[in-house]
Amino acid sequence: MTTMSHICIRVLNLEKSIAFYKENLGLTIQREISMPDRGWELVFLGDGTTDYQLELCKETARTEPYALGDDTPHIGLVAQDFDELKAKHKAAGLIFDELNGTIYFIKDPDGHILEILPPK
């Protein structure tokens, strides 16, 4: 049996992405790894409640945005304070899609889709 550990996404601007996830979703830095021999800077974000993490990977030599494709995967996040967070995201103009008022979608600075769900 395996357990879930993390998901990795590539980002163009590490500082901008860290700020986005902290300010808009409350995620905080759990650990950082510098891999200059590979040309990567890695930052793992977490919610402080579960062990599951979001790994932000910055290719240090990259200067062009990533092409995410037509069938872009998304990251699902459960918001314990769903109504409050939704109001914050709506006021910031981040919501680009909503399904029956129960879940909604925002994008991070690199265009990764984030699905925000209410608690079960």
C-alpha contacts under 8 A as a table, 3 or more apart, distances in Angstrom:
res1	aa1	res2	aa2	distance
4	M	52	Y	6.52
5	S	51	D	6.91
5	S	52	Y	5.04
5	S	53	Q	6.45
6	H	52	Y	5.29
6	H	53	Q	4.49
6	H	54	L	5.55
6	H	55	E	6.58
7	I	53	Q	6.62
7	I	54	L	5.23
7	I	55	E	5.86
8	C	54	L	6.07
8	C	55	E	4.43
8	C	56	L	5.94
8	C	57	C	6.74
9	I	54	L	7.69
9	I	55	E	6.29
9	I	56	L	5.40
9	I	57	C	6.04
10	R	56	L	5.96
10	R	57	C	4.70
10	R	58	K	5.92
10	R	59	E	7.58
10	R	66	Y	7.76
11	V	14	L	6.22
11	V	17	S	7.03
11	V	56	L	6.29
11	V	57	C	5.91
11	V	58	K	5.33
11	V	59	E	7.83
11	V	66	Y	7.88
11	V	110	D	6.12
12	L	58	K	6.07
12	L	59	E	7.52
12	L	62	R	7.13
12	L	63	T	6.98
12	L	64	E	7.39
12	L	65	P	6.16
12	L	66	Y	7.68
12	L	110	D	6.89
13	N	16	K	5.43
13	N	17	S	6.22
13	N	58	K	7.11
14	L	17	S	5.15
14	L	18	I	6.09
14	L	56	L	7.25
14	L	57	C	7.75
14	L	58	K	6.17
15	E	18	I	5.16
15	E	19	A	6.18
16	K	19	A	5.20
16	K	20	F	6.18
16	K	109	P	7.29
17	S	20	F	5.01
17	S	21	Y	6.25
17	S	56	L	7.91
17	S	108	D	7.20
17	S	109	P	6.31
17	S	110	D	7.92
18	I	21	Y	5.37
18	I	22	K	6.08
18	I	29	I	7.93
19	A	22	K	5.11
19	A	23	E	5.84
20	F	23	E	5.33
20	F	24	N	5.71
20	F	25	L	7.65
20	F	108	D	6.90
20	F	109	P	7.34
21	Y	24	N	5.44
21	Y	25	L	5.19
21	Y	26	G	6.40
21	Y	27	L	5.64
21	Y	28	T	7.75
21	Y	108	D	7.81
22	K	25	L	5.64
22	K	26	G	4.52
22	K	27	L	4.74
22	K	28	T	5.83
23	E	26	G	5.88
23	E	27	L	7.94
24	N	85	L	7.98
24	N	89	H	7.32
25	L	85	L	7.97
26	G	47	D	6.95
27	L	45	L	5.79
27	L	46	G	5.26
27	L	47	D	4.99
27	L	48	G	7.82
28	T	45	L	5.17
28	T	46	G	5.53
28	T	47	D	6.52
28	T	48	G	7.67
29	I	32	E	7.56
29	I	43	V	6.78
29	I	44	F	5.86
29	I	45	L	4.50
29	I	46	G	6.45
30	Q	43	V	7.68
30	Q	44	F	5.53
30	Q	45	L	5.36
30	Q	46	G	5.99
31	R	43	V	6.06
31	R	44	F	5.35
31	R	45	L	7.37
32	E	41	E	7.68
32	E	42	L	5.63
32	E	43	V	4.47
32	E	44	F	6.20
33	I	41	E	6.13
33	I	42	L	5.02
33	I	43	V	6.46
34	S	40	W	6.44
34	S	41	E	4.74
34	S	42	L	6.22
35	M	38	R	5.45
35	M	39	G	6.05
35	M	40	W	5.13
35	M	41	E	5.98
35	M	42	L	7.81
36	P	39	G	4.70
36	P	40	W	6.05
36	P	41	E	7.51
37	D	40	W	7.89
39	G	59	E	5.67
39	G	60	T	5.31
39	G	61	A	6.82
40	W	57	C	6.54
40	W	58	K	5.56
40	W	59	E	4.67
40	W	60	T	5.62
41	E	57	C	5.91
41	E	58	K	5.13
41	E	59	E	6.61
41	E	60	T	6.77
42	L	55	E	6.62
42	L	56	L	5.69
42	L	57	C	4.73
42	L	58	K	6.39
43	V	55	E	5.68
43	V	56	L	5.18
43	V	57	C	6.71
44	F	53	Q	6.06
44	F	54	L	5.56
44	F	55	E	4.36
44	F	56	L	6.22
45	L	53	Q	5.49
45	L	54	L	5.08
45	L	55	E	6.31
45	L	56	L	7.72
46	G	49	T	7.86
46	G	50	T	7.51
46	G	51	D	7.29
46	G	52	Y	6.73
46	G	53	Q	4.87
46	G	54	L	6.46
47	D	50	T	6.46
47	D	53	Q	7.71
48	G	51	D	7.61
58	K	62	R	7.92
59	E	62	R	5.47
65	P	110	D	7.20
66	Y	110	D	7.51
68	L	71	D	7.97
68	L	72	T	5.94
68	L	111	G	7.66
68	L	112	H	7.77
69	G	72	T	5.73
72	T	112	H	7.62
72	T	113	I	7.52
73	P	112	H	7.85
73	P	113	I	7.12
74	H	112	H	6.67
74	H	113	I	4.79
74	H	114	L	5.55
74	H	115	E	6.67
75	I	112	H	7.99
75	I	113	I	6.47
75	I	114	L	4.90
75	I	115	E	5.96
76	G	114	L	5.95
76	G	115	E	4.62
76	G	116	I	6.09
76	G	117	L	7.13
77	L	114	L	7.11
77	L	115	E	6.05
77	L	116	I	5.06
77	L	117	L	6.05
78	V	82	F	7.87
78	V	116	I	5.88
78	V	117	L	4.69
78	V	118	P	5.65
78	V	119	P	5.84
79	A	82	F	4.79
79	A	85	L	7.30
79	A	116	I	6.52
79	A	117	L	6.01
79	A	118	P	5.45
79	A	119	P	6.20
80	Q	118	P	6.55
80	Q	119	P	5.51
81	D	84	E	5.57
81	D	85	L	6.03
81	D	118	P	7.79
82	F	85	L	5.20
82	F	86	K	5.91
82	F	116	I	7.97
82	F	117	L	7.21
82	F	118	P	5.27
82	F	119	P	7.40
83	D	86	K	5.10
83	D	87	A	6.19
84	E	87	A	5.21
84	E	88	K	6.32
85	L	88	K	5.00
85	L	89	H	6.14
86	K	89	H	5.09
86	K	90	K	5.95
87	A	90	K	5.04
87	A	91	A	6.08
88	K	91	A	5.20
88	K	92	A	6.25
89	H	92	A	5.04
89	H	93	G	6.21
89	H	94	L	5.24
89	H	95	I	6.21
89	H	106	I	7.99
90	K	93	G	5.07
90	K	94	L	6.01
90	K	95	I	5.77
91	A	94	L	7.76
93	G	96	F	7.97
94	L	106	I	5.36
94	L	107	K	6.99
95	I	98	E	7.43
95	I	104	Y	6.69
95	I	105	F	5.65
95	I	106	I	4.83
95	I	107	K	7.89
96	F	104	Y	7.74
96	F	105	F	5.99
96	F	106	I	5.88
96	F	107	K	7.95
97	D	104	Y	5.69
97	D	105	F	5.27
97	D	106	I	7.43
98	E	101	G	6.14
98	E	102	T	7.48
98	E	103	I	5.89
98	E	104	Y	4.12
98	E	105	F	6.27
99	L	102	T	5.97
99	L	103	I	5.51
99	L	104	Y	6.16
100	N	103	I	7.25
101	G	104	Y	7.36
102	T	117	L	7.05
102	T	118	P	7.01
103	I	115	E	6.97
103	I	116	I	5.71
103	I	117	L	4.95
103	I	118	P	6.89
104	Y	115	E	5.85
104	Y	116	I	5.44
104	Y	117	L	7.07
105	F	113	I	6.67
105	F	114	L	5.55
105	F	115	E	4.61
105	F	116	I	6.07
106	I	113	I	5.95
106	I	114	L	5.31
106	I	115	E	6.74
106	I	116	I	7.83
107	K	110	D	7.55
107	K	111	G	5.12
107	K	112	H	5.31
107	K	113	I	4.64
107	K	114	L	5.81
108	D	111	G	5.25
108	D	112	H	5.41
108	D	113	I	6.79
108	D	114	L	7.38
109	P	112	H	7.53
